[in-house]
Amino acid sequence: MSIMEMNGSAIVAMVGKNCVAIATDKRLGQQALTVDMGFEKVFPVTDSMYIGLAGLATDVKTLRDRFRMRVNLYKHRE
């Protein structure tokens, strides 16, 4: 099994009058095969902003790291 075939699943976000909610399962697998039950898919970008990423595990980790790098660069410029 290749790391390029390991997929996440779904993320659902809802907004209310004074609240937001992001729900996801933490399963990482390939079709019926479960590889990990603790794969993080929701990440803090700033104190008031979160991002949810689903898809290939390699893509999720790459995008998470790129968002963190960009936010850190922005903070250092201020």
All heavy atoms as a GROMACS GRO file, in nm:
protein
  604
    1MET      N    1   0.085  -0.117   0.000
    1MET     CA    2   0.000   0.000   0.000
    1MET      C    3   0.090   0.124   0.000
    1MET      O    4   0.182   0.136   0.078
    1MET     CB    5  -0.090  -0.001   0.123
    1MET     CG    6  -0.172   0.123   0.136
    1MET     SD    7  -0.292   0.131   0.270
    1MET     CE    8  -0.251   0.006   0.381
    2SER      N    9   0.060   0.218  -0.086
    2SER     CA   10   0.137   0.340  -0.098
    2SER      C   11   0.076   0.450  -0.012
    2SER      O   12  -0.046   0.457   0.007
    2SER     CB   13   0.137   0.385  -0.245
    2SER     OG   14   0.188   0.516  -0.256
    3ILE      N   15   0.160   0.540   0.039
    3ILE     CA   16   0.112   0.656   0.115
    3ILE      C   17   0.025   0.745   0.027
    3ILE      O   18  -0.062   0.818   0.076
    3ILE     CB   19   0.230   0.735   0.176
    3ILE    CG1   20   0.182   0.845   0.271
    3ILE    CG2   21   0.315   0.799   0.066
    3ILE    CD1   22   0.129   0.796   0.400
    4MET      N   23   0.042   0.738  -0.103
    4MET     CA   24  -0.036   0.819  -0.196
    4MET      C   25  -0.180   0.768  -0.210
    4MET      O   26  -0.261   0.831  -0.275
    4MET     CB   27   0.031   0.823  -0.333
    4MET     CG   28   0.167   0.889  -0.330
    4MET     SD   29   0.162   1.060  -0.270
    4MET     CE   30   0.073   1.138  -0.401
    5GLU      N   31  -0.213   0.655  -0.150
    5GLU     CA   32  -0.348   0.601  -0.158
    5GLU      C   33  -0.425   0.615  -0.029
    5GLU      O   34  -0.541   0.578  -0.021
    5GLU     CB   35  -0.341   0.453  -0.196
    5GLU     CG   36  -0.282   0.428  -0.333
    5GLU     CD   37  -0.263   0.281  -0.362
    5GLU    OE1   38  -0.288   0.198  -0.273
    5GLU    OE2   39  -0.221   0.249  -0.473
    6MET      N   40  -0.361   0.669   0.077
    6MET     CA   41  -0.428   0.682   0.206
    6MET      C   42  -0.509   0.811   0.210
    6MET      O   43  -0.453   0.920   0.198
    6MET     CB   44  -0.327   0.680   0.319
    6MET     CG   45  -0.260   0.547   0.334
    6MET     SD   46  -0.155   0.550   0.477
    6MET     CE   47  -0.042   0.421   0.434
    7ASN      N   48  -0.640   0.798   0.223
    7ASN     CA   49  -0.729   0.912   0.215
    7ASN      C   50  -0.796   0.941   0.348
    7ASN      O   51  -0.824   0.851   0.426
    7ASN     CB   52  -0.839   0.886   0.112
    7ASN     CG   53  -0.783   0.876  -0.028
    7ASN    OD1   54  -0.708   0.961  -0.070
    7ASN    ND2   55  -0.819   0.771  -0.098
    8GLY      N   56  -0.822   1.068   0.370
    8GLY     CA   57  -0.909   1.110   0.479
    8GLY      C   58  -1.051   1.104   0.427
    8GLY      O   59  -1.078   1.056   0.317
    9SER      N   60  -1.144   1.155   0.504
    9SER     CA   61  -1.283   1.147   0.458
    9SER      C   62  -1.346   1.284   0.456
    9SER      O   63  -1.300   1.370   0.385
    9SER     CB   64  -1.362   1.049   0.543
    9SER     OG   65  -1.354   1.086   0.679
   10ALA      N   66  -1.447   1.308   0.538
   10ALA     CA   67  -1.526   1.431   0.525
   10ALA      C   68  -1.507   1.524   0.644
   10ALA      O   69  -1.476   1.482   0.755
   10ALA     CB   70  -1.673   1.394   0.513
   11ILE      N   71  -1.530   1.652   0.617
   11ILE     CA   72  -1.531   1.757   0.719
   11ILE      C   73  -1.658   1.839   0.697
   11ILE      O   74  -1.691   1.873   0.584
   11ILE     CB   75  -1.408   1.847   0.708
   11ILE    CG1   76  -1.281   1.766   0.730
   11ILE    CG2   77  -1.416   1.963   0.805
   11ILE    CD1   78  -1.156   1.843   0.702
   12VAL      N   79  -1.727   1.867   0.806
   12VAL     CA   80  -1.849   1.947   0.799
   12VAL      C   81  -1.832   2.068   0.890
   12VAL      O   82  -1.789   2.053   1.005
   12VAL     CB   83  -1.972   1.865   0.844
   12VAL    CG1   84  -2.097   1.950   0.843
   12VAL    CG2   85  -1.990   1.743   0.756
   13ALA      N   86  -1.865   2.186   0.840
   13ALA     CA   87  -1.858   2.307   0.922
   13ALA      C   88  -1.995   2.374   0.922
   13ALA      O   89  -2.066   2.373   0.822
   13ALA     CB   90  -1.754   2.402   0.865
   14MET      N   91  -2.032   2.429   1.039
   14MET     CA   92  -2.160   2.498   1.053
   14MET      C   93  -2.136   2.630   1.124
   14MET      O   94  -2.047   2.641   1.206
   14MET     CB   95  -2.257   2.414   1.136
   14MET     CG   96  -2.286   2.279   1.075
   14MET     SD   97  -2.377   2.174   1.188
   14MET     CE   98  -2.246   2.125   1.298
   15VAL      N   99  -2.218   2.727   1.093
   15VAL     CA  100  -2.209   2.856   1.159
   15VAL      C  101  -2.344   2.889   1.221
   15VAL      O  102  -2.449   2.865   1.160
   15VAL     CB  103  -2.162   2.966   1.062
   15VAL    CG1  104  -2.260   2.986   0.948
   15VAL    CG2  105  -2.138   3.096   1.135
   16GLY      N  106  -2.341   2.939   1.342
   16GLY     CA  107  -2.462   2.981   1.412
   16GLY      C  108  -2.457   3.130   1.436
   16GLY      O  109  -2.371   3.201   1.384
   17LYS      N  110  -2.548   3.179   1.519
   17LYS     CA  111  -2.554   3.322   1.546
   17LYS      C  112  -2.426   3.372   1.614
   17LYS      O  113  -2.370   3.472   1.575
   17LYS     CB  114  -2.676   3.354   1.632
   17LYS     CG  115  -2.698   3.500   1.653
   17LYS     CD  116  -2.827   3.526   1.725
   17LYS     CE  117  -2.847   3.676   1.740
   17LYS     NZ  118  -2.972   3.707   1.807
   18ASN      N  119  -2.382   3.305   1.716
   18ASN     CA  120  -2.260   3.344   1.788
   18ASN      C  121  -2.163   3.229   1.804
   18ASN      O  122  -2.087   3.225   1.901
   18ASN     CB  123  -2.297   3.398   1.927
   18ASN     CG  124  -2.371   3.528   1.919
   18ASN    OD1  125  -2.336   3.615   1.841
   18ASN    ND2  126  -2.478   3.540   1.996
   19CYS      N  127  -2.165   3.136   1.710
   19CYS     CA  128  -2.078   3.019   1.724
   19CYS      C  129  -2.049   2.956   1.589
   19CYS      O  130  -2.116   2.985   1.490
   19CYS     CB  131  -2.143   2.916   1.816
   19CYS     SG  132  -2.298   2.852   1.752
   20VAL      N  133  -1.948   2.872   1.588
   20VAL     CA  134  -1.917   2.790   1.472
   20VAL      C  135  -1.883   2.650   1.522
   20VAL      O  136  -1.845   2.632   1.638
   20VAL     CB  137  -1.798   2.844   1.389
   20VAL    CG1  138  -1.832   2.974   1.322
   20VAL    CG2  139  -1.675   2.856   1.474
   21ALA      N  140  -1.897   2.552   1.436
   21ALA     CA  141  -1.861   2.414   1.471
   21ALA      C  142  -1.798   2.348   1.350
   21ALA      O  143  -1.844   2.365   1.238
   21ALA     CB  144  -1.984   2.337   1.516
   22ILE      N  145  -1.692   2.274   1.375
   22ILE     CA  146  -1.627   2.194   1.270
   22ILE      C  147  -1.625   2.051   1.320
   22ILE      O  148  -1.574   2.022   1.428
   22ILE     CB  149  -1.485   2.242   1.241
   22ILE    CG1  150  -1.484   2.388   1.199
   22ILE    CG2  151  -1.421   2.155   1.132
   22ILE    CD1  152  -1.346   2.446   1.182
   23ALA      N  153  -1.683   1.961   1.242
   23ALA     CA  154  -1.689   1.819   1.280
   23ALA      C  155  -1.616   1.735   1.176
   23ALA      O  156  -1.628   1.759   1.056
   23ALA     CB  157  -1.834   1.773   1.292
   24THR      N  158  -1.541   1.639   1.223
   24THR     CA  159  -1.470   1.549   1.133
   24THR      C  160  -1.448   1.416   1.204
   24THR      O  161  -1.448   1.409   1.327
   24THR     CB  162  -1.334   1.609   1.091
   24THR    OG1  163  -1.269   1.518   1.002
   24THR    CG2  164  -1.245   1.635   1.209
   25ASP      N  165  -1.432   1.312   1.127
   25ASP     CA  166  -1.386   1.188   1.187
   25ASP      C  167  -1.235   1.184   1.172
   25ASP      O  168  -1.178   1.254   1.089
   25ASP     CB  169  -1.452   1.066   1.124
   25ASP     CG  170  -1.415   1.048   0.978
   25ASP    OD1  171  -1.365   1.144   0.917
   25ASP    OD2  172  -1.436   0.939   0.924
   26LYS      N  173  -1.168   1.106   1.252
   26LYS     CA  174  -1.022   1.103   1.250
   26LYS      C  175  -0.967   0.979   1.180
   26LYS      O  176  -0.851   0.947   1.194
   26LYS     CB  177  -0.969   1.110   1.394
   26LYS     CG  178  -0.997   1.243   1.459
   26LYS     CD  179  -0.930   1.248   1.594
   26LYS     CE  180  -0.939   1.385   1.654
   26LYS     NZ  181  -0.860   1.397   1.775
   27ARG      N  182  -1.052   0.914   1.102
   27ARG     CA  183  -1.010   0.792   1.036
   27ARG      C  184  -0.923   0.824   0.914
   27ARG      O  185  -0.950   0.916   0.838
   27ARG     CB  186  -1.132   0.713   0.990
   27ARG     CG  187  -1.097   0.584   0.919
   27ARG     CD  188  -1.223   0.515   0.866
   27ARG     NE  189  -1.187   0.401   0.787
   27ARG     CZ  190  -1.153   0.405   0.658
   27ARG    NH1  191  -1.152   0.521   0.594
   27ARG    NH2  192  -1.120   0.296   0.592
   28LEU      N  193  -0.817   0.747   0.898
   28LEU     CA  194  -0.733   0.753   0.780
   28LEU      C  195  -0.722   0.612   0.726
   28LEU      O  196  -0.686   0.520   0.800
   28LEU     CB  197  -0.593   0.807   0.815
   28LEU     CG  198  -0.492   0.810   0.702
   28LEU    CD1  199  -0.532   0.912   0.596
   28LEU    CD2  200  -0.354   0.840   0.755
   29GLY      N  201  -0.756   0.593   0.601
   29GLY     CA  202  -0.750   0.458   0.548
   29GLY      C  203  -0.763   0.452   0.398
   29GLY      O  204  -0.771   0.553   0.330
   30GLN      N  205  -0.766   0.329   0.351
   30GLN     CA  206  -0.783   0.303   0.209
   30GLN      C  207  -0.900   0.208   0.195
   30GLN      O  208  -0.892   0.092   0.237
   30GLN     CB  209  -0.657   0.240   0.150
   30GLN     CG  210  -0.670   0.206   0.005
   30GLN     CD  211  -0.547   0.132  -0.046
   30GLN    OE1  212  -0.468   0.081   0.030
   30GLN    NE2  213  -0.534   0.126  -0.177
   31GLN      N  214  -1.010   0.257   0.142
   31GLN     CA  215  -1.135   0.183   0.128
   31GLN      C  216  -1.176   0.125   0.263
   31GLN      O  217  -1.202   0.200   0.355
   31GLN     CB  218  -1.123   0.079   0.018
   31GLN     CG  219  -1.103   0.143  -0.119
   31GLN     CD  220  -1.090   0.041  -0.228
   31GLN    OE1  221  -1.084  -0.079  -0.205
   31GLN    NE2  222  -1.086   0.089  -0.350
   32ALA      N  223  -1.181  -0.006   0.280
   32ALA     CA  224  -1.227  -0.066   0.406
   32ALA      C  225  -1.114  -0.084   0.507
   32ALA      O  226  -1.138  -0.118   0.621
   32ALA     CB  227  -1.292  -0.200   0.379
   33LEU      N  228  -0.990  -0.060   0.468
   33LEU     CA  229  -0.874  -0.079   0.555
   33LEU      C  230  -0.847   0.050   0.634
   33LEU      O  231  -0.825   0.156   0.576
   33LEU     CB  232  -0.750  -0.115   0.473
   33LEU     CG  233  -0.620  -0.132   0.550
   33LEU    CD1  234  -0.630  -0.250   0.645
   33LEU    CD2  235  -0.505  -0.149   0.455
   34THR      N  236  -0.850   0.042   0.766
   34THR     CA  237  -0.820   0.157   0.851
   34THR      C  238  -0.674   0.153   0.893
   34THR      O  239  -0.626   0.054   0.946
   34THR     CB  240  -0.910   0.156   0.976
   34THR    OG1  241  -1.045   0.164   0.934
   34THR    CG2  242  -0.879   0.272   1.067
   35VAL      N  243  -0.604   0.263   0.868
   35VAL     CA  244  -0.463   0.273   0.901
   35VAL      C  245  -0.443   0.344   1.034
   35VAL      O  246  -0.361   0.304   1.115
   35VAL     CB  247  -0.386   0.347   0.789
   35VAL    CG1  248  -0.240   0.363   0.824
   35VAL    CG2  249  -0.403   0.274   0.657
   36ASP      N  250  -0.521   0.450   1.058
   36ASP     CA  251  -0.505   0.531   1.179
   36ASP      C  252  -0.641   0.586   1.220
   36ASP      O  253  -0.723   0.621   1.135
   36ASP     CB  254  -0.409   0.646   1.150
   36ASP     CG  255  -0.372   0.727   1.273
   36ASP    OD1  256  -0.405   0.683   1.385
   36ASP    OD2  257  -0.308   0.832   1.256
   37MET      N  258  -0.666   0.591   1.349
   37MET     CA  259  -0.791   0.646   1.400
   37MET      C  260  -0.771   0.780   1.470
   37MET      O  261  -0.862   0.832   1.532
   37MET     CB  262  -0.857   0.548   1.499
   37MET     CG  263  -0.911   0.423   1.433
   37MET     SD  264  -1.042   0.455   1.316
   37MET     CE  265  -1.172   0.509   1.424
   38GLY      N  266  -0.652   0.838   1.459
   38GLY     CA  267  -0.625   0.964   1.525
   38GLY      C  268  -0.563   1.068   1.434
   38GLY      O  269  -0.485   1.152   1.476
   39PHE      N  270  -0.598   1.065   1.305
   39PHE     CA  271  -0.540   1.156   1.208
   39PHE      C  272  -0.608   1.293   1.217
   39PHE      O  273  -0.728   1.305   1.195
   39PHE     CB  274  -0.555   1.098   1.066
   39PHE     CG  275  -0.484   1.178   0.961
   39PHE    CD1  276  -0.346   1.177   0.955
   39PHE    CD2  277  -0.555   1.251   0.868
   39PHE    CE1  278  -0.280   1.250   0.857
   39PHE    CE2  279  -0.490   1.324   0.771
   39PHE     CZ  280  -0.352   1.324   0.765
   40GLU      N  281  -0.533   1.395   1.252
   40GLU     CA  282  -0.588   1.530   1.268
   40GLU      C  283  -0.619   1.592   1.133
   40GLU      O  284  -0.539   1.585   1.041
   40GLU     CB  285  -0.489   1.619   1.343
   40GLU     CG  286  -0.467   1.579   1.486
   40GLU     CD  287  -0.589   1.601   1.573
   40GLU    OE1  288  -0.665   1.696   1.547
   40GLU    OE2  289  -0.607   1.524   1.667
   41LYS      N  290  -0.737   1.656   1.124
   41LYS     CA  291  -0.779   1.720   1.000
   41LYS      C  292  -0.819   1.866   1.019
   41LYS      O  293  -0.840   1.937   0.924
   41LYS     CB  294  -0.897   1.646   0.940
   41LYS     CG  295  -0.865   1.503   0.904
   41LYS     CD  296  -0.987   1.431   0.854
   41LYS     CE  297  -0.960   1.284   0.844
   41LYS     NZ  298  -1.080   1.208   0.817
   42VAL      N  299  -0.830   1.911   1.145
   42VAL     CA  300  -0.866   2.048   1.176
   42VAL      C  301  -0.749   2.111   1.251
   42VAL      O  302  -0.704   2.057   1.351
   42VAL     CB  303  -0.994   2.056   1.261
   42VAL    CG1  304  -1.028   2.199   1.296
   42VAL    CG2  305  -1.110   1.991   1.186
   43PHE      N  306  -0.700   2.226   1.200
   43PHE     CA  307  -0.581   2.288   1.255
   43PHE      C  308  -0.605   2.436   1.282
   43PHE      O  309  -0.670   2.503   1.203
   43PHE     CB  310  -0.464   2.275   1.156
   43PHE     CG  311  -0.442   2.135   1.108
   43PHE    CD1  312  -0.489   2.094   0.986
   43PHE    CD2  313  -0.373   2.045   1.187
   43PHE    CE1  314  -0.469   1.965   0.941
   43PHE    CE2  315  -0.352   1.915   1.143
   43PHE     CZ  316  -0.400   1.875   1.020
   44PRO      N  317  -0.549   2.488   1.391
   44PRO     CA  318  -0.560   2.632   1.415
   44PRO      C  319  -0.463   2.708   1.324
   44PRO      O  320  -0.347   2.670   1.308
   44PRO     CB  321  -0.520   2.647   1.562
   44PRO     CG  322  -0.436   2.528   1.591
   44PRO     CD  323  -0.485   2.418   1.502
   45VAL      N  324  -0.512   2.813   1.261
   45VAL     CA  325  -0.428   2.900   1.179
   45VAL      C  326  -0.387   3.021   1.262
   45VAL      O  327  -0.270   3.056   1.268
   45VAL     CB  328  -0.502   2.943   1.050
   45VAL    CG1  329  -0.416   3.038   0.968
   45VAL    CG2  330  -0.541   2.822   0.968
   46THR      N  331  -0.484   3.084   1.326
   46THR     CA  332  -0.460   3.192   1.422
   46THR      C  333  -0.546   3.162   1.545
   46THR      O  334  -0.609   3.057   1.552
   46THR     CB  335  -0.498   3.329   1.363
   46THR    OG1  336  -0.638   3.332   1.338
   46THR    CG2  337  -0.421   3.358   1.235
   47ASP      N  338  -0.550   3.255   1.638
   47ASP     CA  339  -0.632   3.235   1.757
   47ASP      C  340  -0.781   3.227   1.725
   47ASP      O  341  -0.857   3.164   1.797
   47ASP     CB  342  -0.609   3.349   1.857
   47ASP     CG  343  -0.470   3.344   1.916
   47ASP    OD1  344  -0.409   3.234   1.914
   47ASP    OD2  345  -0.423   3.448   1.964
   48SER      N  346  -0.822   3.291   1.617
   48SER     CA  347  -0.965   3.295   1.584
   48SER      C  348  -0.999   3.229   1.450
   48SER      O  349  -1.110   3.243   1.401
   48SER     CB  350  -1.013   3.440   1.582
   48SER     OG  351  -0.942   3.513   1.484
   49MET      N  352  -0.904   3.157   1.390
   49MET     CA  353  -0.930   3.094   1.261
   49MET      C  354  -0.876   2.951   1.260
   49MET      O  355  -0.762   2.927   1.299
   49MET     CB  356  -0.865   3.174   1.148
   49MET     CG  357  -0.894   3.116   1.012
   49MET     SD  358  -0.849   3.218   0.870
   49MET     CE  359  -0.690   3.280   0.909
   50TYR      N  360  -0.960   2.859   1.216
   50TYR     CA  361  -0.923   2.718   1.202
   50TYR      C  362  -0.945   2.676   1.058
   50TYR      O  363  -1.027   2.733   0.987
   50TYR     CB  364  -1.008   2.630   1.294
   50TYR     CG  365  -0.969   2.640   1.438
   50TYR    CD1  366  -1.006   2.749   1.515
   50TYR    CD2  367  -0.894   2.541   1.498
   50TYR    CE1  368  -0.968   2.760   1.647
   50TYR    CE2  369  -0.856   2.549   1.632
   50TYR     CZ  370  -0.894   2.659   1.705
   50TYR     OH  371  -0.857   2.668   1.835
   51ILE      N  372  -0.872   2.574   1.016
   51ILE     CA  373  -0.890   2.522   0.881
   51ILE      C  374  -0.907   2.370   0.890
   51ILE      O  375  -0.841   2.304   0.969
   51ILE     CB  376  -0.770   2.559   0.791
   51ILE    CG1  377  -0.797   2.518   0.647
   51ILE    CG2  378  -0.642   2.496   0.840
   51ILE    CD1  379  -0.703   2.580   0.549
   52GLY      N  380  -0.999   2.318   0.810
   52GLY     CA  381  -1.022   2.176   0.801
   52GLY      C  382  -0.977   2.125   0.665
   52GLY      O  383  -1.015   2.181   0.563
   53LEU      N  384  -0.896   2.023   0.664
   53LEU     CA  385  -0.842   1.968   0.540
   53LEU      C  386  -0.874   1.819   0.530
   53LEU      O  387  -0.848   1.745   0.624
   53LEU     CB  388  -0.690   1.987   0.534
   53LEU     CG  389  -0.639   2.131   0.544
   53LEU    CD1  390  -0.489   2.132   0.566
   53LEU    CD2  391  -0.676   2.207   0.419
   54ALA      N  392  -0.929   1.777   0.419
   54ALA     CA  393  -0.955   1.635   0.394
   54ALA      C  394  -0.890   1.596   0.262
   54ALA      O  395  -0.867   1.680   0.176
   54ALA     CB  396  -1.105   1.609   0.387
   55GLY      N  397  -0.859   1.471   0.248
   55GLY     CA  398  -0.797   1.423   0.125
   55GLY      C  399  -0.679   1.334   0.156
   55GLY      O  400  -0.674   1.270   0.260
   56LEU      N  401  -0.583   1.331   0.064
   56LEU     CA  402  -0.464   1.250   0.085
   56LEU      C  403  -0.386   1.299   0.206
   56LEU      O  404  -0.372   1.419   0.228
   56LEU     CB  405  -0.373   1.255  -0.038
   56LEU     CG  406  -0.422   1.185  -0.163
   56LEU    CD1  407  -0.330   1.213  -0.280
   56LEU    CD2  408  -0.434   1.037  -0.140
   57ALA      N  409  -0.335   1.207   0.287
   57ALA     CA  410  -0.262   1.243   0.408
   57ALA      C  411  -0.141   1.330   0.376
   57ALA      O  412  -0.112   1.425   0.448
   57ALA     CB  413  -0.219   1.116   0.482
   58THR      N  414  -0.072   1.300   0.268
   58THR     CA  415   0.046   1.379   0.231
   58THR      C  416   0.007   1.521   0.195
   58THR      O  417   0.077   1.616   0.231
   58THR     CB  418   0.120   1.314   0.113
   58THR    OG1  419   0.027   1.290   0.007
   58THR    CG2  420   0.182   1.182   0.154
   59ASP      N  421  -0.106   1.539   0.126
   59ASP     CA  422  -0.152   1.673   0.091
   59ASP      C  423  -0.196   1.750   0.214
   59ASP      O  424  -0.168   1.870   0.226
   59ASP     CB  425  -0.269   1.665  -0.008
   59ASP     CG  426  -0.227   1.612  -0.144
   59ASP    OD1  427  -0.105   1.613  -0.173
   59ASP    OD2  428  -0.316   1.571  -0.221
   60VAL      N  429  -0.263   1.684   0.307
   60VAL     CA  430  -0.308   1.751   0.430
   60VAL      C  431  -0.187   1.801   0.508
   60VAL      O  432  -0.184   1.916   0.552
   60VAL     CB  433  -0.393   1.654   0.516
   60VAL    CG1  434  -0.417   1.712   0.655
   60VAL    CG2  435  -0.525   1.625   0.448
   61LYS      N  436  -0.086   1.719   0.524
   61LYS     CA  437   0.033   1.760   0.599
   61LYS      C  438   0.109   1.871   0.528
   61LYS      O  439   0.158   1.964   0.592
   61LYS     CB  440   0.124   1.639   0.623
   61LYS     CG  441   0.064   1.542   0.722
   61LYS     CD  442   0.156   1.425   0.747
   61LYS     CE  443   0.092   1.332   0.850
   61LYS     NZ  444   0.181   1.221   0.884
   62THR      N  445   0.118   1.864   0.396
   62THR     CA  446   0.187   1.968   0.320
   62THR      C  447   0.114   2.101   0.331
   62THR      O  448   0.177   2.205   0.357
   62THR     CB  449   0.198   1.928   0.171
   62THR    OG1  450   0.272   1.806   0.163
   62THR    CG2  451   0.267   2.035   0.090
   63LEU      N  452  -0.017   2.101   0.312
   63LEU     CA  453  -0.093   2.226   0.322
   63LEU      C  454  -0.090   2.283   0.463
   63LEU      O  455  -0.078   2.404   0.482
   63LEU     CB  456  -0.238   2.204   0.277
   63LEU     CG  457  -0.256   2.187   0.127
   63LEU    CD1  458  -0.400   2.147   0.096
   63LEU    CD2  459  -0.221   2.315   0.055
   64ARG      N  460  -0.101   2.197   0.564
   64ARG     CA  461  -0.093   2.243   0.703
   64ARG      C  462   0.039   2.315   0.727
   64ARG      O  463   0.043   2.425   0.783
   64ARG     CB  464  -0.106   2.124   0.798
   64ARG     CG  465  -0.090   2.164   0.945
   64ARG     CD  466  -0.057   2.047   1.032
   64ARG     NE  467   0.071   1.989   0.993
   64ARG     CZ  468   0.114   1.871   1.030
   64ARG    NH1  469   0.039   1.793   1.104
   64ARG    NH2  470   0.230   1.826   0.990
   65ASP      N  471   0.149   2.256   0.684
   65ASP     CA  472   0.280   2.317   0.704
   65ASP      C  473   0.294   2.448   0.626
   65ASP      O  474   0.352   2.544   0.676
   65ASP     CB  475   0.391   2.220   0.664
   65ASP     CG  476   0.400   2.100   0.756
   65ASP    OD1  477   0.344   2.107   0.868
   65ASP    OD2  478   0.459   1.998   0.715
   66ARG      N  479   0.239   2.454   0.506
   66ARG     CA  480   0.247   2.577   0.427
   66ARG      C  481   0.165   2.690   0.490
   66ARG      O  482   0.208   2.805   0.492
   66ARG     CB  483   0.201   2.552   0.284
   66ARG     CG  484   0.303   2.476   0.205
   66ARG     CD  485   0.267   2.471   0.060
   66ARG     NE  486   0.368   2.396  -0.013
   66ARG     CZ  487   0.371   2.387  -0.143
   66ARG    NH1  488   0.279   2.447  -0.215
   66ARG    NH2  489   0.466   2.318  -0.201
   67PHE      N  490   0.045   2.657   0.540
   67PHE     CA  491  -0.035   2.759   0.607
   67PHE      C  492   0.037   2.811   0.731
   67PHE      O  493   0.041   2.932   0.756
   67PHE     CB  494  -0.172   2.704   0.648
   67PHE     CG  495  -0.272   2.704   0.535
   67PHE    CD1  496  -0.327   2.585   0.491
   67PHE    CD2  497  -0.310   2.821   0.474
   67PHE    CE1  498  -0.419   2.583   0.388
   67PHE    CE2  499  -0.402   2.821   0.371
   67PHE     CZ  500  -0.457   2.702   0.327
   68ARG      N  501   0.094   2.722   0.810
   68ARG     CA  502   0.167   2.765   0.930
   68ARG      C  503   0.287   2.853   0.894
   68ARG      O  504   0.314   2.952   0.960
   68ARG     CB  505   0.214   2.643   1.010
   68ARG     CG  506   0.102   2.577   1.084
   68ARG     CD  507   0.151   2.462   1.169
   68ARG     NE  508   0.039   2.402   1.240
   68ARG     CZ  509   0.043   2.284   1.296
   68ARG    NH1  510   0.154   2.213   1.292
   68ARG    NH2  511  -0.062   2.237   1.358
   69MET      N  512   0.360   2.817   0.788
   69MET     CA  513   0.474   2.895   0.746
   69MET      C  514   0.430   3.035   0.703
   69MET      O  515   0.490   3.135   0.743
   69MET     CB  516   0.546   2.826   0.630
   69MET     CG  517   0.666   2.904   0.580
   69MET     SD  518   0.730   2.843   0.424
   69MET     CE  519   0.597   2.886   0.312
   70ARG      N  520   0.322   3.043   0.624
   70ARG     CA  521   0.273   3.173   0.577
   70ARG      C  522   0.225   3.261   0.691
   70ARG      O  523   0.251   3.381   0.694
   70ARG     CB  524   0.160   3.156   0.476
   70ARG     CG  525   0.200   3.086   0.349
   70ARG     CD  526   0.278   3.177   0.261
   70ARG     NE  527   0.315   3.106   0.140
   70ARG     CZ  528   0.338   3.165   0.026
   70ARG    NH1  529   0.328   3.294   0.016
   70ARG    NH2  530   0.374   3.094  -0.078
   71VAL      N  531   0.155   3.202   0.786
   71VAL     CA  532   0.107   3.279   0.902
   71VAL      C  533   0.225   3.328   0.984
   71VAL      O  534   0.227   3.444   1.028
   71VAL     CB  535   0.011   3.194   0.988
   71VAL    CG1  536  -0.018   3.262   1.121
   71VAL    CG2  537  -0.119   3.171   0.912
   72ASN      N  538   0.325   3.244   1.005
   72ASN     CA  539   0.443   3.286   1.080
   72ASN      C  540   0.518   3.398   1.008
   72ASN      O  541   0.566   3.492   1.072
   72ASN     CB  542   0.536   3.168   1.105
   72ASN     CG  543   0.482   3.073   1.208
   72ASN    OD1  544   0.400   3.110   1.291
   72ASN    ND2  545   0.526   2.949   1.202
   73LEU      N  546   0.529   3.391   0.875
   73LEU     CA  547   0.593   3.499   0.799
   73LEU      C  548   0.515   3.629   0.814
   73LEU      O  549   0.573   3.736   0.831
   73LEU     CB  550   0.602   3.461   0.650
   73LEU     CG  551   0.710   3.361   0.611
   73LEU    CD1  552   0.696   3.323   0.465
   73LEU    CD2  553   0.847   3.420   0.638
   74TYR      N  554   0.383   3.620   0.809
   74TYR     CA  555   0.300   3.738   0.823
   74TYR      C  556   0.317   3.800   0.962
   74TYR      O  557   0.327   3.922   0.977
   74TYR     CB  558   0.153   3.703   0.798
   74TYR     CG  559   0.061   3.820   0.813
   74TYR    CD1  560   0.051   3.916   0.713
   74TYR    CD2  561  -0.017   3.834   0.928
   74TYR    CE1  562  -0.033   4.023   0.725
   74TYR    CE2  563  -0.102   3.943   0.942
   74TYR     CZ  564  -0.110   4.037   0.840
   74TYR     OH  565  -0.194   4.143   0.855
   75LYS      N  566   0.320   3.716   1.066
   75LYS     CA  567   0.338   3.766   1.202
   75LYS      C  568   0.473   3.835   1.219
   75LYS      O  569   0.484   3.936   1.288
   75LYS     CB  570   0.327   3.651   1.303
   75LYS     CG  571   0.186   3.602   1.324
   75LYS     CD  572   0.184   3.488   1.424
   75LYS     CE  573   0.045   3.434   1.443
   75LYS     NZ  574   0.043   3.321   1.536
   76HIS      N  575   0.578   3.783   1.156
   76HIS     CA  576   0.710   3.843   1.170
   76HIS      C  577   0.720   3.975   1.095
   76HIS      O  578   0.802   4.059   1.130
   76HIS     CB  579   0.818   3.746   1.120
   76HIS     CG  580   0.840   3.630   1.211
   76HIS    ND1  581   0.876   3.645   1.344
   76HIS    CD2  582   0.827   3.497   1.190
   76HIS    CE1  583   0.888   3.526   1.398
   76HIS    NE2  584   0.857   3.434   1.308
   77ARG      N  585   0.640   3.994   0.992
   77ARG     CA  586   0.642   4.120   0.917
   77ARG      C  587   0.574   4.234   0.992
   77ARG      O  588   0.600   4.349   0.965
   77ARG     CB  589   0.574   4.102   0.782
   77ARG     CG  590   0.655   4.021   0.686
   77ARG     CD  591   0.587   4.013   0.553
   77ARG     NE  592   0.656   3.920   0.467
   77ARG     CZ  593   0.610   3.874   0.353
   77ARG    NH1  594   0.492   3.914   0.311
   77ARG    NH2  595   0.681   3.790   0.281
   78GLU      N  596   0.484   4.200   1.084
   78GLU     CA  597   0.410   4.305   1.155
   78GLU      C  598   0.495   4.381   1.250
   78GLU      O  599   0.582   4.356   1.312
   78GLU     CB  600   0.292   4.245   1.231
   78GLU     CG  601   0.186   4.198   1.139
   78GLU     CD  602   0.064   4.144   1.217
   78GLU    OE1  603   0.080   4.097   1.330
   78GLU    OE2  604  -0.045   4.152   1.163
   0.00000   0.00000   0.00000
